[in-house]
């Protein structure tokens, strides 16, 4: 693989992951009660614990996108 194909791959990974992050955040903001009702049927969890878990998941996912996809993509744009 050459640098151009890796750069293109990371570009599409960034686009798709940011879109998924935005969709997940939008669903949690707009339909948070619906998501909680679904998950509370599967697990006995309080609303406060659910909010912390969802907020932590979205934050961790955002950090992973930045560290493992976006930053390497930017570095390859600078180098290549």
N, CA, C and O atoms as a CHARMM CRD file, in Angstrom:
* protein
*
  320
    1    1 UNK  N      0.83700  -1.18700   0.00000 PROA 1      0.00000
    2    1 UNK  CA     0.00000   0.00000   0.00000 PROA 1      0.00000
    3    1 UNK  C      0.87700   1.24300   0.00000 PROA 1      0.00000
    4    1 UNK  O      1.91300   1.29300   0.66300 PROA 1      0.00000
    5    2 UNK  N      0.45200   2.21900  -0.73800 PROA 2      0.00000
    6    2 UNK  CA     1.18500   3.47700  -0.75800 PROA 2      0.00000
    7    2 UNK  C      0.48700   4.49800   0.14300 PROA 2      0.00000
    8    2 UNK  O     -0.60700   4.25900   0.65500 PROA 2      0.00000
    9    3 UNK  N      1.14300   5.62600   0.31800 PROA 3      0.00000
   10    3 UNK  CA     0.64000   6.65000   1.22600 PROA 3      0.00000
   11    3 UNK  C     -0.69100   7.20900   0.74000 PROA 3      0.00000
   12    3 UNK  O     -1.55400   7.52800   1.55800 PROA 3      0.00000
   13    4 UNK  N     -0.87500   7.33300  -0.56700 PROA 4      0.00000
   14    4 UNK  CA    -2.12100   7.88300  -1.09800 PROA 4      0.00000
   15    4 UNK  C     -3.31900   7.00400  -0.77600 PROA 4      0.00000
   16    4 UNK  O     -4.38200   7.51400  -0.42200 PROA 4      0.00000
   17    5 UNK  N     -3.16500   5.70000  -0.89300 PROA 5      0.00000
   18    5 UNK  CA    -4.29400   4.80900  -0.58800 PROA 5      0.00000
   19    5 UNK  C     -4.58300   4.77300   0.91200 PROA 5      0.00000
   20    5 UNK  O     -5.74400   4.68700   1.31100 PROA 5      0.00000
   21    6 UNK  N     -3.55400   4.83700   1.74200 PROA 6      0.00000
   22    6 UNK  CA    -3.77700   4.88000   3.19400 PROA 6      0.00000
   23    6 UNK  C     -4.44800   6.19300   3.58500 PROA 6      0.00000
   24    6 UNK  O     -5.33100   6.21200   4.44200 PROA 6      0.00000
   25    7 UNK  N     -4.02900   7.28700   2.95700 PROA 7      0.00000
   26    7 UNK  CA    -4.65200   8.58200   3.22500 PROA 7      0.00000
   27    7 UNK  C     -6.12000   8.57300   2.82600 PROA 7      0.00000
   28    7 UNK  O     -6.97000   9.07000   3.56600 PROA 7      0.00000
   29    8 UNK  N     -6.42000   8.01300   1.66600 PROA 8      0.00000
   30    8 UNK  CA    -7.81300   7.92900   1.22000 PROA 8      0.00000
   31    8 UNK  C     -8.63100   7.04200   2.15800 PROA 8      0.00000
   32    8 UNK  O     -9.77700   7.35900   2.47500 PROA 8      0.00000
   33    9 UNK  N     -8.03800   5.93200   2.59900 PROA 9      0.00000
   34    9 UNK  CA    -8.72100   5.04700   3.54200 PROA 9      0.00000
   35    9 UNK  C     -9.04000   5.77000   4.84600 PROA 9      0.00000
   36    9 UNK  O    -10.16200   5.68400   5.34600 PROA 9      0.00000
   37   10 UNK  N     -8.05800   6.48400   5.40000 PROA 10     0.00000
   38   10 UNK  CA    -8.28600   7.20500   6.65100 PROA 10     0.00000
   39   10 UNK  C     -9.26900   8.35400   6.47200 PROA 10     0.00000
   40   10 UNK  O    -10.00100   8.69000   7.40300 PROA 10     0.00000
   41   11 UNK  N     -9.29600   8.95900   5.28700 PROA 11     0.00000
   42   11 UNK  CA   -10.26500  10.01300   5.02300 PROA 11     0.00000
   43   11 UNK  C    -11.68300   9.45500   5.11300 PROA 11     0.00000
   44   11 UNK  O    -12.54600  10.03700   5.77000 PROA 11     0.00000
   45   12 UNK  N    -11.91700   8.32200   4.44700 PROA 12     0.00000
   46   12 UNK  CA   -13.25400   7.72600   4.48500 PROA 12     0.00000
   47   12 UNK  C    -13.58900   7.18400   5.86800 PROA 12     0.00000
   48   12 UNK  O    -14.74600   7.24100   6.28500 PROA 12     0.00000
   49   13 UNK  N    -12.60700   6.66400   6.58300 PROA 13     0.00000
   50   13 UNK  CA   -12.84300   6.22900   7.96200 PROA 13     0.00000
   51   13 UNK  C    -13.25500   7.41100   8.83500 PROA 13     0.00000
   52   13 UNK  O    -14.15800   7.29500   9.66400 PROA 13     0.00000
   53   14 UNK  N    -12.59500   8.53700   8.64500 PROA 14     0.00000
   54   14 UNK  CA   -12.93100   9.73500   9.40300 PROA 14     0.00000
   55   14 UNK  C    -14.34400  10.19200   9.09100 PROA 14     0.00000
   56   14 UNK  O    -15.11700  10.48900  10.00100 PROA 14     0.00000
   57   15 UNK  N    -14.68400  10.25100   7.82400 PROA 15     0.00000
   58   15 UNK  CA   -16.01900  10.69600   7.42100 PROA 15     0.00000
   59   15 UNK  C    -17.09500   9.78600   8.00000 PROA 15     0.00000
   60   15 UNK  O    -18.07200  10.26500   8.57500 PROA 15     0.00000
   61   16 UNK  N    -16.92200   8.48400   7.85200 PROA 16     0.00000
   62   16 UNK  CA   -17.93400   7.54500   8.33400 PROA 16     0.00000
   63   16 UNK  C    -18.04200   7.53800   9.85300 PROA 16     0.00000
   64   16 UNK  O    -19.14900   7.48100  10.38800 PROA 16     0.00000
   65   17 UNK  N    -16.91500   7.59400  10.55600 PROA 17     0.00000
   66   17 UNK  CA   -16.95400   7.57700  12.01200 PROA 17     0.00000
   67   17 UNK  C    -17.51800   8.87100  12.59500 PROA 17     0.00000
   68   17 UNK  O    -18.23800   8.83100  13.59300 PROA 17     0.00000
   69   18 UNK  N    -17.20800   9.99600  11.99900 PROA 18     0.00000
   70   18 UNK  CA   -17.77900  11.25700  12.47600 PROA 18     0.00000
   71   18 UNK  C    -19.28500  11.28500  12.20500 PROA 18     0.00000
   72   18 UNK  O    -20.05100  11.79700  13.02200 PROA 18     0.00000
   73   19 UNK  N    -19.71400  10.74000  11.06300 PROA 19     0.00000
   74   19 UNK  CA   -21.14900  10.65700  10.77900 PROA 19     0.00000
   75   19 UNK  C    -21.84600   9.75500  11.79400 PROA 19     0.00000
   76   19 UNK  O    -22.93300  10.08100  12.27100 PROA 19     0.00000
   77   20 UNK  N    -21.23200   8.63300  12.12400 PROA 20     0.00000
   78   20 UNK  CA   -21.81300   7.72800  13.12400 PROA 20     0.00000
   79   20 UNK  C    -21.83800   8.37500  14.50500 PROA 20     0.00000
   80   20 UNK  O    -22.79800   8.20100  15.25500 PROA 20     0.00000
   81   21 UNK  N    -20.79700   9.11300  14.83900 PROA 21     0.00000
   82   21 UNK  CA   -20.76400   9.83800  16.10600 PROA 21     0.00000
   83   21 UNK  C    -21.86400  10.89300  16.16200 PROA 21     0.00000
   84   21 UNK  O    -22.54100  11.03300  17.18100 PROA 21     0.00000
   85   22 UNK  N    -22.04200  11.62600  15.08200 PROA 22     0.00000
   86   22 UNK  CA   -23.09000  12.65000  15.03700 PROA 22     0.00000
   87   22 UNK  C    -24.47400  12.02300  15.13300 PROA 22     0.00000
   88   22 UNK  O    -25.34300  12.53800  15.83700 PROA 22     0.00000
   89   23 UNK  N    -24.68400  10.91500  14.43000 PROA 23     0.00000
   90   23 UNK  CA   -25.96700  10.22400  14.48300 PROA 23     0.00000
   91   23 UNK  C    -26.24400   9.69600  15.88800 PROA 23     0.00000
   92   23 UNK  O    -27.36000   9.83500  16.38800 PROA 23     0.00000
   93   24 UNK  N    -25.25300   9.09900  16.52300 PROA 24     0.00000
   94   24 UNK  CA   -25.42400   8.58800  17.88200 PROA 24     0.00000
   95   24 UNK  C    -25.74500   9.71600  18.85100 PROA 24     0.00000
   96   24 UNK  O    -26.62800   9.57800  19.69800 PROA 24     0.00000
   97   25 UNK  N    -25.04100  10.81600  18.73300 PROA 25     0.00000
   98   25 UNK  CA   -25.29600  11.95800  19.61100 PROA 25     0.00000
   99   25 UNK  C    -26.68800  12.52900  19.37500 PROA 25     0.00000
  100   25 UNK  O    -27.39700  12.86300  20.32400 PROA 25     0.00000
  101   26 UNK  N    -27.07300  12.64000  18.11800 PROA 26     0.00000
  102   26 UNK  CA   -28.40000  13.16200  17.78000 PROA 26     0.00000
  103   26 UNK  C    -29.50600  12.26100  18.31300 PROA 26     0.00000
  104   26 UNK  O    -30.50900  12.74900  18.83500 PROA 26     0.00000
  105   27 UNK  N    -29.33200  10.96400  18.18600 PROA 27     0.00000
  106   27 UNK  CA   -30.33100  10.02500  18.70500 PROA 27     0.00000
  107   27 UNK  C    -30.42300  10.13500  20.22000 PROA 27     0.00000
  108   27 UNK  O    -31.52300  10.13200  20.77200 PROA 27     0.00000
  109   28 UNK  N    -29.29500  10.23100  20.89500 PROA 28     0.00000
  110   28 UNK  CA   -29.32600  10.32800  22.35700 PROA 28     0.00000
  111   28 UNK  C    -29.92800  11.64700  22.82800 PROA 28     0.00000
  112   28 UNK  O    -30.57400  11.69000  23.87500 PROA 28     0.00000
  113   29 UNK  N    -29.72600  12.71500  22.07400 PROA 29     0.00000
  114   29 UNK  CA   -30.29500  14.01000  22.45700 PROA 29     0.00000
  115   29 UNK  C    -31.79000  14.05400  22.16100 PROA 29     0.00000
  116   29 UNK  O    -32.58000  14.48100  23.00200 PROA 29     0.00000
  117   30 UNK  N    -32.17400  13.61700  20.97800 PROA 30     0.00000
  118   30 UNK  CA   -33.56900  13.73900  20.55400 PROA 30     0.00000
  119   30 UNK  C    -34.46100  12.60200  21.03600 PROA 30     0.00000
  120   30 UNK  O    -35.64900  12.81600  21.27400 PROA 30     0.00000
  121   31 UNK  N    -33.92100  11.41500  21.18300 PROA 31     0.00000
  122   31 UNK  CA   -34.72900  10.25600  21.56100 PROA 31     0.00000
  123   31 UNK  C    -34.10900   9.52100  22.74400 PROA 31     0.00000
  124   31 UNK  O    -34.09300   8.29100  22.78100 PROA 31     0.00000
  125   32 UNK  N    -33.60100  10.27900  23.70300 PROA 32     0.00000
  126   32 UNK  CA   -32.93900   9.67200  24.84900 PROA 32     0.00000
  127   32 UNK  C    -33.86300   8.80200  25.68300 PROA 32     0.00000
  128   32 UNK  O    -33.45400   7.75100  26.17600 PROA 32     0.00000
  129   33 UNK  N    -35.11500   9.23900  25.84400 PROA 33     0.00000
  130   33 UNK  CA   -36.06100   8.44000  26.63000 PROA 33     0.00000
  131   33 UNK  C    -36.36200   7.11300  25.94800 PROA 33     0.00000
  132   33 UNK  O    -36.47100   6.08000  26.60900 PROA 33     0.00000
  133   34 UNK  N    -36.49600   7.14200  24.64000 PROA 34     0.00000
  134   34 UNK  CA   -36.75900   5.92100  23.87800 PROA 34     0.00000
  135   34 UNK  C    -35.59100   4.93800  24.00200 PROA 34     0.00000
  136   34 UNK  O    -35.79300   3.74200  24.21300 PROA 34     0.00000
  137   35 UNK  N    -34.37500   5.45700  23.86900 PROA 35     0.00000
  138   35 UNK  CA   -33.18900   4.61000  23.99300 PROA 35     0.00000
  139   35 UNK  C    -33.10100   4.03800  25.40800 PROA 35     0.00000
  140   35 UNK  O    -32.76300   2.86800  25.58500 PROA 35     0.00000
  141   36 UNK  N    -33.40300   4.85600  26.40800 PROA 36     0.00000
  142   36 UNK  CA   -33.37500   4.36900  27.79400 PROA 36     0.00000
  143   36 UNK  C    -34.41700   3.27300  28.01700 PROA 36     0.00000
  144   36 UNK  O    -34.12600   2.26700  28.66400 PROA 36     0.00000
  145   37 UNK  N    -35.62600   3.46100  27.48900 PROA 37     0.00000
  146   37 UNK  CA   -36.66500   2.43600  27.67000 PROA 37     0.00000
  147   37 UNK  C    -36.24700   1.10900  27.06600 PROA 37     0.00000
  148   37 UNK  O    -36.47900   0.05500  27.65900 PROA 37     0.00000
  149   38 UNK  N    -35.63300   1.15000  25.89200 PROA 38     0.00000
  150   38 UNK  CA   -35.17600  -0.09700  25.25000 PROA 38     0.00000
  151   38 UNK  C    -34.12400  -0.78000  26.11700 PROA 38     0.00000
  152   38 UNK  O    -34.20900  -1.98200  26.37000 PROA 38     0.00000
  153   39 UNK  N    -33.14200  -0.02300  26.57000 PROA 39     0.00000
  154   39 UNK  CA   -32.05200  -0.62100  27.34700 PROA 39     0.00000
  155   39 UNK  C    -32.48300  -1.02000  28.75200 PROA 39     0.00000
  156   39 UNK  O    -31.94100  -1.96600  29.32200 PROA 39     0.00000
  157   40 UNK  N    -33.44100  -0.31600  29.30500 PROA 40     0.00000
  158   40 UNK  CA   -33.88700  -0.68500  30.65400 PROA 40     0.00000
  159   40 UNK  C    -34.69900  -1.97400  30.64000 PROA 40     0.00000
  160   40 UNK  O    -34.86700  -2.60400  31.68400 PROA 40     0.00000
  161   41 UNK  N    -35.20400  -2.37600  29.48100 PROA 41     0.00000
  162   41 UNK  CA   -35.86700  -3.68400  29.37800 PROA 41     0.00000
  163   41 UNK  C    -34.83600  -4.81300  29.43000 PROA 41     0.00000
  164   41 UNK  O    -35.12300  -5.89100  29.94900 PROA 41     0.00000
  165   42 UNK  N    -33.65100  -4.57100  28.90100 PROA 42     0.00000
  166   42 UNK  CA   -32.60000  -5.58200  28.86900 PROA 42     0.00000
  167   42 UNK  C    -31.80100  -5.62600  30.16500 PROA 42     0.00000
  168   42 UNK  O    -31.42400  -6.69800  30.63700 PROA 42     0.00000
  169   43 UNK  N    -31.54300  -4.44000  30.73800 PROA 43     0.00000
  170   43 UNK  CA   -30.69900  -4.33200  31.92800 PROA 43     0.00000
  171   43 UNK  C    -31.43500  -3.52600  32.98200 PROA 43     0.00000
  172   43 UNK  O    -32.13500  -2.56700  32.65700 PROA 43     0.00000
  173   44 UNK  N    -31.28500  -3.90300  34.23300 PROA 44     0.00000
  174   44 UNK  CA   -31.86200  -3.08200  35.30400 PROA 44     0.00000
  175   44 UNK  C    -30.86200  -1.97200  35.62100 PROA 44     0.00000
  176   44 UNK  O    -29.87600  -2.18800  36.32500 PROA 44     0.00000
  177   45 UNK  N    -31.13600  -0.78400  35.09000 PROA 45     0.00000
  178   45 UNK  CA   -30.22600   0.33900  35.20500 PROA 45     0.00000
  179   45 UNK  C    -31.04400   1.59900  35.46000 PROA 45     0.00000
  180   45 UNK  O    -32.11100   1.78800  34.87600 PROA 45     0.00000
  181   46 UNK  N    -30.53600   2.45300  36.33200 PROA 46     0.00000
  182   46 UNK  CA   -31.23900   3.70600  36.60600 PROA 46     0.00000
  183   46 UNK  C    -30.96900   4.70300  35.47900 PROA 46     0.00000
  184   46 UNK  O    -30.03000   4.54500  34.69800 PROA 46     0.00000
  185   47 UNK  N    -31.80000   5.71300  35.41500 PROA 47     0.00000
  186   47 UNK  CA   -31.65100   6.72500  34.35800 PROA 47     0.00000
  187   47 UNK  C    -30.32700   7.47600  34.50400 PROA 47     0.00000
  188   47 UNK  O    -29.67000   7.77200  33.50600 PROA 47     0.00000
  189   48 UNK  N    -29.93800   7.78200  35.72900 PROA 48     0.00000
  190   48 UNK  CA   -28.68500   8.51400  35.95000 PROA 48     0.00000
  191   48 UNK  C    -27.48100   7.68500  35.51500 PROA 48     0.00000
  192   48 UNK  O    -26.54900   8.20700  34.90300 PROA 48     0.00000
  193   49 UNK  N    -27.50400   6.39600  35.83200 PROA 49     0.00000
  194   49 UNK  CA   -26.41300   5.51600  35.42200 PROA 49     0.00000
  195   49 UNK  C    -26.37900   5.36700  33.91300 PROA 49     0.00000
  196   49 UNK  O    -25.30800   5.32500  33.30800 PROA 49     0.00000
  197   50 UNK  N    -27.54800   5.28800  33.31000 PROA 50     0.00000
  198   50 UNK  CA   -27.63500   5.20000  31.84900 PROA 50     0.00000
  199   50 UNK  C    -27.06000   6.45200  31.19900 PROA 50     0.00000
  200   50 UNK  O    -26.30900   6.35800  30.22800 PROA 50     0.00000
  201   51 UNK  N    -27.40600   7.62000  31.72500 PROA 51     0.00000
  202   51 UNK  CA   -26.88700   8.87500  31.17000 PROA 51     0.00000
  203   51 UNK  C    -25.36400   8.93300  31.25400 PROA 51     0.00000
  204   51 UNK  O    -24.70300   9.36200  30.30800 PROA 51     0.00000
  205   52 UNK  N    -24.80900   8.50200  32.38200 PROA 52     0.00000
  206   52 UNK  CA   -23.35100   8.48900  32.54800 PROA 52     0.00000
  207   52 UNK  C    -22.71900   7.51000  31.55700 PROA 52     0.00000
  208   52 UNK  O    -21.69300   7.81700  30.95000 PROA 52     0.00000
  209   53 UNK  N    -23.32800   6.33600  31.39300 PROA 53     0.00000
  210   53 UNK  CA   -22.77800   5.33000  30.48000 PROA 53     0.00000
  211   53 UNK  C    -22.80500   5.82900  29.03500 PROA 53     0.00000
  212   53 UNK  O    -21.82100   5.68100  28.31200 PROA 53     0.00000
  213   54 UNK  N    -23.91800   6.41500  28.61300 PROA 54     0.00000
  214   54 UNK  CA   -24.01900   6.91900  27.23300 PROA 54     0.00000
  215   54 UNK  C    -23.05400   8.07900  27.00600 PROA 54     0.00000
  216   54 UNK  O    -22.37700   8.13900  25.97900 PROA 54     0.00000
  217   55 UNK  N    -22.99400   8.99600  27.96300 PROA 55     0.00000
  218   55 UNK  CA   -22.09000  10.13400  27.83500 PROA 55     0.00000
  219   55 UNK  C    -20.63700   9.66400  27.77700 PROA 55     0.00000
  220   55 UNK  O    -19.84400  10.18100  26.99000 PROA 55     0.00000
  221   56 UNK  N    -20.29300   8.68500  28.61000 PROA 56     0.00000
  222   56 UNK  CA   -18.93700   8.14400  28.61000 PROA 56     0.00000
  223   56 UNK  C    -18.62000   7.43700  27.30300 PROA 56     0.00000
  224   56 UNK  O    -17.52300   7.59100  26.76600 PROA 56     0.00000
  225   57 UNK  N    -19.57700   6.65700  26.78100 PROA 57     0.00000
  226   57 UNK  CA   -19.37000   5.96000  25.51400 PROA 57     0.00000
  227   57 UNK  C    -19.13400   6.93900  24.37300 PROA 57     0.00000
  228   57 UNK  O    -18.20000   6.77200  23.58900 PROA 57     0.00000
  229   58 UNK  N    -19.97300   7.95400  24.28100 PROA 58     0.00000
  230   58 UNK  CA   -19.82700   8.92600  23.18700 PROA 58     0.00000
  231   58 UNK  C    -18.51100   9.69000  23.32600 PROA 58     0.00000
  232   58 UNK  O    -17.83900   9.94500  22.32700 PROA 58     0.00000
  233   59 UNK  N    -18.14200  10.05200  24.53700 PROA 59     0.00000
  234   59 UNK  CA   -16.86700  10.74800  24.74800 PROA 59     0.00000
  235   59 UNK  C    -15.66500   9.89300  24.40900 PROA 59     0.00000
  236   59 UNK  O    -14.71900  10.36700  23.77900 PROA 59     0.00000
  237   60 UNK  N    -15.69300   8.62900  24.82300 PROA 60     0.00000
  238   60 UNK  CA   -14.59500   7.71800  24.52000 PROA 60     0.00000
  239   60 UNK  C    -14.50000   7.44300  23.01800 PROA 60     0.00000
  240   60 UNK  O    -13.40600   7.36800  22.45900 PROA 60     0.00000
  241   61 UNK  N    -15.65000   7.29800  22.37900 PROA 61     0.00000
  242   61 UNK  CA   -15.67100   7.08100  20.92300 PROA 61     0.00000
  243   61 UNK  C    -15.08000   8.28700  20.19400 PROA 61     0.00000
  244   61 UNK  O    -14.34100   8.12400  19.22300 PROA 61     0.00000
  245   62 UNK  N    -15.40400   9.49800  20.65800 PROA 62     0.00000
  246   62 UNK  CA   -14.85300  10.71200  20.05200 PROA 62     0.00000
  247   62 UNK  C    -13.34000  10.76500  20.22300 PROA 62     0.00000
  248   62 UNK  O    -12.62400  11.12400  19.28800 PROA 62     0.00000
  249   63 UNK  N    -12.84900  10.41400  21.40000 PROA 63     0.00000
  250   63 UNK  CA   -11.40300  10.39800  21.62900 PROA 63     0.00000
  251   63 UNK  C    -10.72400   9.37900  20.72500 PROA 63     0.00000
  252   63 UNK  O     -9.67600   9.66700  20.14700 PROA 63     0.00000
  253   64 UNK  N    -11.31600   8.17400  20.59600 PROA 64     0.00000
  254   64 UNK  CA   -10.74300   7.15200  19.71200 PROA 64     0.00000
  255   64 UNK  C    -10.71000   7.62200  18.26500 PROA 64     0.00000
  256   64 UNK  O     -9.73500   7.36600  17.55900 PROA 64     0.00000
  257   65 UNK  N    -11.74800   8.29700  17.81400 PROA 65     0.00000
  258   65 UNK  CA   -11.76400   8.81700  16.44400 PROA 65     0.00000
  259   65 UNK  C    -10.62300   9.80400  16.25200 PROA 65     0.00000
  260   65 UNK  O     -9.89700   9.73000  15.26100 PROA 65     0.00000
  261   66 UNK  N    -10.46200  10.72000  17.18700 PROA 66     0.00000
  262   66 UNK  CA    -9.40600  11.71800  17.06100 PROA 66     0.00000
  263   66 UNK  C     -8.02300  11.08000  17.07900 PROA 66     0.00000
  264   66 UNK  O     -7.18900  11.38400  16.22700 PROA 66     0.00000
  265   67 UNK  N     -7.77400  10.19700  18.04700 PROA 67     0.00000
  266   67 UNK  CA    -6.43500   9.66000  18.24900 PROA 67     0.00000
  267   67 UNK  C     -6.04400   8.65500  17.16800 PROA 67     0.00000
  268   67 UNK  O     -4.92400   8.70100  16.65800 PROA 67     0.00000
  269   68 UNK  N     -6.94900   7.75500  16.81600 PROA 68     0.00000
  270   68 UNK  CA    -6.59300   6.65400  15.92400 PROA 68     0.00000
  271   68 UNK  C     -6.94800   6.86600  14.45800 PROA 68     0.00000
  272   68 UNK  O     -6.47300   6.11600  13.60500 PROA 68     0.00000
  273   69 UNK  N     -7.76700   7.86100  14.14100 PROA 69     0.00000
  274   69 UNK  CA    -8.16000   8.05100  12.74800 PROA 69     0.00000
  275   69 UNK  C     -7.84500   9.46400  12.25500 PROA 69     0.00000
  276   69 UNK  O     -7.15500   9.62900  11.24900 PROA 69     0.00000
  277   70 UNK  N     -8.34700  10.48200  12.95800 PROA 70     0.00000
  278   70 UNK  CA    -8.19900  11.85100  12.46700 PROA 70     0.00000
  279   70 UNK  C     -6.75300  12.34600  12.51700 PROA 70     0.00000
  280   70 UNK  O     -6.26700  12.91700  11.54100 PROA 70     0.00000
  281   71 UNK  N     -6.06900  12.13900  13.62100 PROA 71     0.00000
  282   71 UNK  CA    -4.68300  12.60800  13.75400 PROA 71     0.00000
  283   71 UNK  C     -3.75600  11.90400  12.75900 PROA 71     0.00000
  284   71 UNK  O     -2.94600  12.57800  12.12300 PROA 71     0.00000
  285   72 UNK  N     -3.83900  10.55300  12.59300 PROA 72     0.00000
  286   72 UNK  CA    -3.01400   9.93600  11.54700 PROA 72     0.00000
  287   72 UNK  C     -3.34200  10.43300  10.13900 PROA 72     0.00000
  288   72 UNK  O     -2.45100  10.56000   9.29900 PROA 72     0.00000
  289   73 UNK  N     -4.62000  10.71400   9.88400 PROA 73     0.00000
  290   73 UNK  CA    -5.00400  11.24700   8.56800 PROA 73     0.00000
  291   73 UNK  C     -4.36800  12.61500   8.34200 PROA 73     0.00000
  292   73 UNK  O     -3.82700  12.87700   7.26800 PROA 73     0.00000
  293   74 UNK  N     -4.43000  13.47600   9.33500 PROA 74     0.00000
  294   74 UNK  CA    -3.81000  14.79500   9.20700 PROA 74     0.00000
  295   74 UNK  C     -2.30400  14.68400   9.05200 PROA 74     0.00000
  296   74 UNK  O     -1.70700  15.41900   8.26500 PROA 74     0.00000
  297   75 UNK  N     -1.67600  13.76900   9.79800 PROA 75     0.00000
  298   75 UNK  CA    -0.23800  13.57300   9.67700 PROA 75     0.00000
  299   75 UNK  C      0.13900  13.10400   8.27200 PROA 75     0.00000
  300   75 UNK  O      1.13800  13.55800   7.71600 PROA 75     0.00000
  301   76 UNK  N     -0.64900  12.20400   7.70100 PROA 76     0.00000
  302   76 UNK  CA    -0.36900  11.75400   6.34200 PROA 76     0.00000
  303   76 UNK  C     -0.59100  12.85400   5.31900 PROA 76     0.00000
  304   76 UNK  O      0.11100  12.90300   4.30900 PROA 76     0.00000
  305   77 UNK  N     -1.54600  13.73000   5.55500 PROA 77     0.00000
  306   77 UNK  CA    -1.73200  14.86800   4.65300 PROA 77     0.00000
  307   77 UNK  C     -0.51300  15.80300   4.70300 PROA 77     0.00000
  308   77 UNK  O     -0.09900  16.34600   3.67900 PROA 77     0.00000
  309   78 UNK  N      0.04900  15.98200   5.89300 PROA 78     0.00000
  310   78 UNK  CA     1.21300  16.85900   6.02300 PROA 78     0.00000
  311   78 UNK  C      2.43500  16.21600   5.35700 PROA 78     0.00000
  312   78 UNK  O      3.19200  16.88600   4.65500 PROA 78     0.00000
  313   79 UNK  N      2.61600  14.91900   5.58600 PROA 79     0.00000
  314   79 UNK  CA     3.80900  14.22800   5.07200 PROA 79     0.00000
  315   79 UNK  C      3.69700  14.01700   3.56000 PROA 79     0.00000
  316   79 UNK  O      4.65500  14.23200   2.81700 PROA 79     0.00000
  317   80 UNK  N      2.50600  13.59000   3.12000 PROA 80     0.00000
  318   80 UNK  CA     2.34900  13.21800   1.72100 PROA 80     0.00000
  319   80 UNK  C      2.05100  14.37900   0.86600 PROA 80     0.00000
  320   80 UNK  O      1.89100  14.22900  -0.34500 PROA 80     0.00000
